[in-house]
Amino acid sequence: MFTSIVGNVFGFKALRALRLGDLRIPTSYSKTFQGPPHSIQVERDKLNKYGHPLLGCTIKPKLGLSAKNYGRAVYEYLRGGLDFTKDDENVNSQPSMRWRDRFLFCAEAIYKA
């Protein structure tokens, strides 16, 4: 949630002296976040990855890739040793990269990797 609120603003290079002075999240809202639904062991079991820290990344660039090239990036990252990848929080269904197409190319990449 924090990344969605301030991530892109702090990543904007034109702003050189930006500081977050205060952020208040209503208690009623924060109570809706109960923490992870399960332990890291469940994630390791799903991935069949043990004995090392899980390593992942966000696919970049987040905009401008076709769904096919996005899937290709996922494949290359996984073959290069990453345990998982994730979409940037702001990527959804772009005109040049529809969600369903991205999903299908990524599923194929995961299967091949």
C-alpha positions as CSV (number, residue, x, y, z in Angstrom):
1,M,0.0,0.0,0.0
2,F,2.8,2.4,0.9
3,T,4.5,1.8,-2.5
4,S,1.3,2.6,-4.3
5,I,0.9,5.8,-2.4
6,V,4.4,7.2,-2.6
7,G,6.5,4.9,-4.8
8,N,6.1,6.6,-8.1
9,V,6.3,10.1,-6.6
10,F,9.7,9.3,-4.9
11,G,10.9,7.6,-8.1
12,F,10.3,10.8,-10.2
13,K,13.8,12.1,-10.8
14,A,12.7,15.7,-11.5
15,L,11.9,16.0,-7.8
16,R,15.2,16.3,-5.9
17,A,14.2,17.5,-2.5
18,L,11.1,15.5,-1.6
19,R,10.4,14.3,1.9
20,L,7.3,12.6,3.3
21,G,6.5,14.4,6.5
22,D,3.5,12.5,7.6
23,L,1.3,9.6,6.5
24,R,-1.8,8.7,8.4
25,I,-3.7,5.5,7.7
26,P,-7.1,5.3,9.5
27,T,-7.1,2.5,12.1
28,S,-10.3,1.2,10.7
29,Y,-8.5,0.8,7.3
30,S,-5.3,-0.7,8.7
31,K,-7.3,-3.3,10.7
32,T,-8.5,-4.8,7.3
33,F,-4.9,-5.9,6.7
34,Q,-4.4,-9.0,8.8
35,G,-0.9,-9.9,7.6
36,P,0.1,-12.8,5.3
37,P,-2.4,-15.6,4.9
38,H,0.4,-18.2,5.5
39,S,4.0,-18.7,6.3
40,I,7.1,-18.5,4.2
41,Q,7.3,-22.3,4.3
42,V,4.0,-22.5,2.3
43,E,5.6,-20.3,-0.3
44,R,8.8,-22.5,-0.4
45,D,6.6,-25.6,-0.8
46,K,4.7,-24.0,-3.7
47,L,7.9,-23.0,-5.4
48,N,9.8,-26.1,-4.4
49,K,12.7,-23.8,-3.4
50,Y,14.7,-24.5,-0.3
51,G,18.1,-23.7,1.2
52,H,18.5,-20.2,-0.1
53,P,16.8,-16.8,0.2
54,L,13.9,-16.4,-2.3
55,L,15.0,-14.0,-5.0
56,G,12.5,-12.1,-7.2
57,C,12.0,-8.9,-9.0
58,T,9.5,-6.6,-10.7
59,I,9.5,-6.8,-14.5
60,K,10.9,-3.6,-16.0
61,P,10.2,-1.6,-18.0
62,K,6.6,-1.7,-16.7
63,L,5.2,0.0,-19.7
64,G,6.0,-0.3,-23.4
65,L,6.5,-4.1,-23.7
66,S,4.2,-6.3,-25.7
67,A,2.6,-9.2,-23.8
68,K,4.9,-11.5,-25.7
69,N,8.1,-9.6,-24.8
70,Y,6.9,-9.3,-21.2
71,G,6.6,-13.1,-21.1
72,R,10.0,-13.4,-22.7
73,A,11.4,-11.2,-19.9
74,V,9.8,-13.5,-17.3
75,Y,11.3,-16.5,-18.9
76,E,14.8,-15.0,-19.0
77,Y,14.6,-13.8,-15.4
78,L,13.6,-17.2,-14.2
79,R,16.2,-19.0,-16.3
80,G,18.7,-16.6,-14.9
81,G,18.1,-17.8,-11.4
82,L,15.2,-15.8,-10.0
83,D,12.6,-17.7,-8.0
84,F,9.7,-15.5,-8.9
85,T,8.8,-12.2,-10.7
86,K,5.9,-9.9,-10.1
87,D,4.0,-7.2,-12.0
88,D,4.6,-3.6,-11.0
89,E,1.8,-2.5,-8.8
90,N,0.6,0.0,-11.5
91,V,0.5,-2.4,-14.4
92,N,-3.0,-3.5,-15.3
93,S,-4.5,-4.0,-18.8
94,Q,-2.6,-1.7,-21.1
95,P,-3.7,-1.1,-24.7
96,S,-0.5,-2.7,-26.0
97,M,-0.4,-5.5,-23.3
98,R,-3.8,-6.8,-22.3
99,W,-4.0,-8.6,-18.9
100,R,-5.2,-11.9,-20.4
101,D,-2.4,-11.9,-23.1
102,R,0.2,-11.1,-20.5
103,F,-1.1,-13.9,-18.2
104,L,-0.9,-16.5,-21.1
105,F,2.6,-15.5,-22.2
106,C,3.8,-15.5,-18.5
107,A,2.2,-18.9,-17.8
108,E,4.0,-20.3,-20.9
109,A,7.3,-18.7,-19.7
110,I,7.0,-20.2,-16.2
111,Y,6.2,-23.6,-17.7
112,K,9.2,-23.5,-20.0
113,A,11.6,-22.1,-17.4
